[in-house]
């Protein structure tokens, strides 16, 4: 999963910790100690299977 913090920021890998309807609770893969954050499913990008 890829997520960003804003329109002028880069996209970084995130891990889904919870999913409810169209909302995802995520944590940054590279920064696991950062607080969890929420994005709508339309606000994230998918990595192709096997990519890391």
Secondary structure as a PSIPRED ss2 file (coil, helix, strand):
# PSIPRED VFORMAT (PSIPRED V4.0)

   1 X C   1.000  0.000  0.000
   2 X E   0.000  0.000  1.000
   3 X E   0.000  0.000  1.000
   4 X E   0.000  0.000  1.000
   5 X C   1.000  0.000  0.000
   6 X C   1.000  0.000  0.000
   7 X C   1.000  0.000  0.000
   8 X C   1.000  0.000  0.000
   9 X C   1.000  0.000  0.000
  10 X C   1.000  0.000  0.000
  11 X E   0.000  0.000  1.000
  12 X E   0.000  0.000  1.000
  13 X E   0.000  0.000  1.000
  14 X E   0.000  0.000  1.000
  15 X E   0.000  0.000  1.000
  16 X E   0.000  0.000  1.000
  17 X E   0.000  0.000  1.000
  18 X E   0.000  0.000  1.000
  19 X E   0.000  0.000  1.000
  20 X E   0.000  0.000  1.000
  21 X C   1.000  0.000  0.000
  22 X C   1.000  0.000  0.000
  23 X E   0.000  0.000  1.000
  24 X E   0.000  0.000  1.000
  25 X E   0.000  0.000  1.000
  26 X E   0.000  0.000  1.000
  27 X E   0.000  0.000  1.000
  28 X E   0.000  0.000  1.000
  29 X C   1.000  0.000  0.000
  30 X C   1.000  0.000  0.000
  31 X C   1.000  0.000  0.000
  32 X C   1.000  0.000  0.000
  33 X C   1.000  0.000  0.000
  34 X C   1.000  0.000  0.000
  35 X C   1.000  0.000  0.000
  36 X C   1.000  0.000  0.000
  37 X E   0.000  0.000  1.000
  38 X E   0.000  0.000  1.000
  39 X E   0.000  0.000  1.000
  40 X E   0.000  0.000  1.000
  41 X H   0.000  1.000  0.000
  42 X H   0.000  1.000  0.000
  43 X H   0.000  1.000  0.000
  44 X C   1.000  0.000  0.000
  45 X E   0.000  0.000  1.000
  46 X C   1.000  0.000  0.000
  47 X C   1.000  0.000  0.000
  48 X C   1.000  0.000  0.000
  49 X C   1.000  0.000  0.000
  50 X C   1.000  0.000  0.000
  51 X C   1.000  0.000  0.000
  52 X C   1.000  0.000  0.000
